[in-house]
Amino acid sequence: MTTIDSARAWEVELDRLERAVLGIERRLQDAFPVELDEWVPPSPEVPLPAQLLPRARAIHDRQVRAMGDIARAMQRTGRQRDFAQRIADATASPRACATYIDQSA
């Protein structure tokens, strides 16, 4: 594989990684559920060319930020779920559950 071919293979791979993180960033902004595809390791069999290292680092930084954003979104969702459950418990009508009367007494 020539230097140009290896650089092009890595550019394609970085494009794929960048599209993935962009999709997650957009879904988090729009509050849509985030469904993650199974991670696929980079396919080029040669080392990353030096000229692509800044781009790879920038994508990695975005991935790290997205992971933190996902964790915070999960925490917010958990707190909202807990709060909604407490409201439901506090406002539940006694008639919401079955009531049995012992008629033999």
Buried (B, 14 or more C-beta within 10 A) or exposed (E): EEEEEBBBBBBEBBEEBBEBBEBBBEBBEEEEEBEEEEEEEBEBEEEBBEEBEEBBEEBEEBBEBBEEBBEEBEEEEEEEEEEEEEEEEEEEEEEEEEEEEEEEE
